[in-house]
Amino acid sequence: MRIRLDVVSPGKKVKIIMVEGGVRCRQCLAEMGVYPGEMLKVIRSAPFAGPILVEANGYRFILGRGMAAKVIVEEMD
């Protein structure tokens, strides 16, 4: 099932299916290691539409909700 990264629960591992948005958005996400085929783990999701802490390839970084909403993922078991 495909969902947006901004609605994934903390502790879940996901695989990026696609990144929506313009060229600049996709470029910015790719520089952080967020691109189709990559595995991510949601570490923490701040309440009240706050940012999301994710981990990819051993690195942790924060994505704003707007940016995370453009990342379409599939939950892994």
C-alpha positions as CSV (number, residue, x, y, z in Angstrom):
1,M,0.0,0.0,0.0
2,R,1.4,3.4,-1.0
3,I,1.2,6.3,1.5
4,R,2.9,9.6,2.1
5,L,5.9,9.7,4.4
6,D,4.3,12.4,6.6
7,V,1.6,9.8,7.8
8,V,4.0,6.9,8.6
9,S,4.1,6.0,12.3
10,P,7.4,6.2,14.2
11,G,9.4,2.9,14.2
12,K,8.2,1.9,10.8
13,K,10.6,1.1,7.9
14,V,9.6,2.2,4.5
15,K,10.8,2.0,0.9
16,I,10.6,5.2,-1.2
17,I,8.5,4.6,-4.3
18,M,8.5,8.1,-5.8
19,V,9.2,11.7,-5.0
20,E,6.6,14.3,-6.1
21,G,7.3,17.9,-6.5
22,G,9.5,20.1,-8.7
23,V,13.1,19.7,-9.7
24,R,14.4,21.7,-6.8
25,C,12.4,19.6,-4.3
26,R,13.6,16.3,-5.7
27,Q,17.2,17.6,-5.8
28,C,17.1,18.8,-2.2
29,L,15.7,15.4,-1.1
30,A,18.3,13.5,-3.1
31,E,21.1,15.4,-1.5
32,M,19.8,14.0,1.9
33,G,19.6,10.5,0.5
34,V,15.9,10.5,-0.2
35,Y,15.3,9.0,-3.6
36,P,13.3,6.1,-5.1
37,G,14.4,2.7,-4.0
38,E,16.0,3.9,-0.8
39,M,15.0,2.5,2.6
40,L,14.0,4.9,5.4
41,K,13.1,4.4,9.1
42,V,10.9,7.0,10.8
43,I,12.4,7.7,14.1
44,R,10.2,10.4,15.5
45,S,7.2,12.4,14.4
46,A,6.6,15.7,16.2
47,P,3.1,16.5,17.2
48,F,1.0,19.3,15.7
49,A,2.3,19.1,12.2
50,G,5.9,19.3,13.4
51,P,9.0,17.9,11.5
52,I,9.8,14.2,11.1
53,L,13.1,12.6,12.1
54,V,14.1,9.9,9.7
55,E,17.1,7.6,9.2
56,A,18.7,6.5,5.9
57,N,22.0,4.7,5.5
58,G,22.9,5.3,9.1
59,Y,22.3,9.1,9.0
60,R,19.5,10.9,10.7
61,F,18.0,14.0,9.4
62,I,14.8,16.1,9.8
63,L,12.2,16.6,7.1
64,G,9.4,19.2,7.4
65,R,5.9,18.0,6.9
66,G,5.5,19.7,3.6
67,M,8.6,18.0,2.1
68,A,7.7,14.7,3.7
69,A,4.2,14.8,2.1
70,K,5.9,14.7,-1.3
71,V,7.6,11.4,-0.6
72,I,5.4,8.4,-1.5
73,V,6.5,5.2,0.3
74,E,5.5,1.6,0.9
75,E,5.7,0.2,4.4
76,M,8.0,-2.8,4.8
77,D,7.4,-5.7,7.2
